[in-house]
Amino acid sequence: MSIKDVWGRWRDLTRFRLACEMALSSYRKSFLELPIRDVANTKIFDERGPTRFECGYDDFVDALTDETYLYQLLLTAHASLVEEFGRTIVADLLIRGVPRSAFGGLDTSSPTHEAAEQYIMRCNVETWGGAILNVVGRDWTIVPGGAGDVVHAFVARNIISHGAKAYNQIAINRLNGVAPGKFAFVSGTALALDRETFQQHLSRLRNFARVICGVPNKVTVAP
């Protein structure tokens, strides 16, 4: 997969996000305008599926109003695409002649793409992102917000992926490790992910992706 292909997936995900936001907003408006006489006894259920789950009117309205779950899914998807950028770029750099030793811990014998994939899976973004930047003699200072903002987005993704709702000490230690004093979270601080917060994480991930995607073009192709 090429960098262009990954940006194409980013574009598709953006379209999906806009469609979801618009659909939720439109349906929420139309649902609230329904002429329901007995709200207290109204039940909402899925007539298309085998599930017997149902909920009351007020609970359903709460679900339509709370977009947290949508942004959790979207943040997870975007962070995964940034990792795909990492895999693609590391493989590209290896093909261009950058030695494997430039990426600490990268397998020395596996095929290029397999080694790149294992490397990104095994390392945190602060490690592999820094290694990519270092190939052209740069560091996290050229990324808007630095390592702290990017790692924050990944920490939020990890919290979501593990089904948690709050920052734990491991997450806080990781944040403090890349940006000491930048974050005021304590263990147990709830993870906020409304539309505004999601937009902030998304912007930071996109800026980071744009920076590292320019690295291969600055490397001379091996003969």
N, C-alpha and C positions, 0 to 999 in steps of 0.2 A: 504494500500500500504506500502511496506517495503522500507527501505533505498536502498536495492539492486535493487528494481524495479525502483526507481527514478534515480539511476545511469544508469540503462538500457535505460531510456528515454533520459538521457544526451548523452549517446553513440549514440543513433539514431539521435539526433539532430546534433551531430558532423558529422555524416555521411551525413546528409542532407546538412549541411553547405559546406562540401567539394565538394559534387555533384554540388551545386549551383555555387560555385566559379569556378569550372572546366568547367561547362557548359557555364557560361557567358564568360569566357576567350576564350574558343574554338569558340563559336558562334561569338563573337566580331571579332576574327581574320578572320574567314571565311567570315563574312559579309563585312568586309572592303576590302576583295579581290574580291568581286563580280564585274563583268565588267558592271558597270552602266554608260550609256552614258550621260543621262541628269539628273544630280544630283539635280539641282535646282527644277525640276518639279517632282521628285520622291516622291511618297506617300507610307507610310507604314500603313497598316490597319489589323484588325483581321478578317480573313475570316471565322473563326469558330463560332464567337459569334454574338449576335443580335446588338451589339453596332455599331454605325456609326463613332466612333472616329478614326481619322487618324492623322498622323504627318509626317513632312518632314524628309528627309534623315539625315540632320545635327542634328535635334532634337533627332532622334532615336539613332544616334551614341553617342550623349551625354548621353542618358539613359543607353546605354550599357557600357559606360565608368564610370559613377557615380554609385558606389556600396553602396552609403549611405543608400538607402532604404533597401537593403538586410541586412545590419548590424543593422539597427534599428529593423527590425523584429527579428533578431537573439538575440539581447540584451534583448528584451522584453521576448522572450521565455526562455532564460537562467535565467533571474531574477525570472521568474515565477517558474522555477524548484527549485531555491534556496528557495523560499517560501514553495514549496512542501516538501523540506527537513525539513524546520522548523516545518510544521504541523506534519509530520511523527515523528520527534524526540520528540516534546513536548508530543504527544500522547504516545509514547513509554516510556518516562520518568514517565508519570502519571501512566501507567500500572505497572511500576517497583516500584511504591510506593513513588515517589517524591510528596510531598504535593502540592496541587493546589496553595497554598499561595506563592510558589516559583515563580509563574508567575503572577505578579501584574495585577489585572483586569480580570483574567481568570474566566469564569463563574463557579460557585460552584455547580450547579445542573444539567447542561446539560451532556449528555453522553460524554465519554472521547474524542472520535474523533471529535464530533461536537464542543465541547468546545475548542479543540486545533485549529480547523479550524477558529473559530470565533476570537480567540486570535491573530493568525497570520494576519488575515484580518484587525483587528482593530489597531494593533500596528506597529510601524516602525521597520525596521530591527535592528536598533541600540538598541531598547528596547528588542525585543524577542531574538535577538542574544546574548545580554549581559546576559539575564536571563538564557539561556541554558548554557552558559559558567560558570555562577555563581553556578550552581548546583554542579559542581565539584571543586568549589573554584578557578576558573580561571577567567580571564577577557580578554579584547580585545587585550592585549599586546601579546598574543600567536598567534594571527592571523596576517599573513604577511600584512604589510601596515596598520594594525589597523582598527578601525571603520571608519576612514575617507575614505579610499579607497573603502571599501565595500559600504558605504553610497553613495559615489560618483556614483558608478555604478547604484544604485537604483534611485538616483536623475535624472541621465540621462534617465533611463527607464521611469520615471514619466513625464519628459519633452516630450519625444516621444509620450507617451500614451495620453497626452493631446493635441497633435497636434501642440505643440509649437516648436520653433527653437532656443530658447535662454534661458539662465539662468535668472530667475526672483529673486526678493528679498527674496521670501519665500525659494527658493532652496538654495540661498547663506546663509541665516540665519541657515538653517538646517546643511549645511556643516560646517559652523563656530562653530556651537553648539557641534559638535563631534570632530572637529580637528581645533581649533582656529589658524589662521594664515597660514594654510597649503595651502589654495587655494586662488588664486589671481583674481578670477572672480568678475566682477561687474555686476549689473543688465543690461541685454541687451547683454552680451557676448554670441556670437553664440555657439551653441552646436556642437562640432566637433565629427564626428563619421566615420572616415575612417577606413581602415583595421587595421592599427597600434593601433589606439585608442580602437577599439573594442577588439583587442587582449589583451590589458591591462586590460580592464574591465572584460573580460572573465577569465583571469588568477586570478584576485582578487576574483571573485565570486567562482571559483573552489577551491582556497585555503581556503576560508572561509567555504565552504561546507565540505571539507575534515576534517577541524578542528572540526566542530560541530558534524559531523557524528561519531566521536570517543567518544563523551560524554556518550552515553548510556552504552557503554561497561565498563565505569569506575564507574557505579552505581550498587550497590548491588540489585539484584532482590528481591522484597518483597515476603515473604513466603505466 
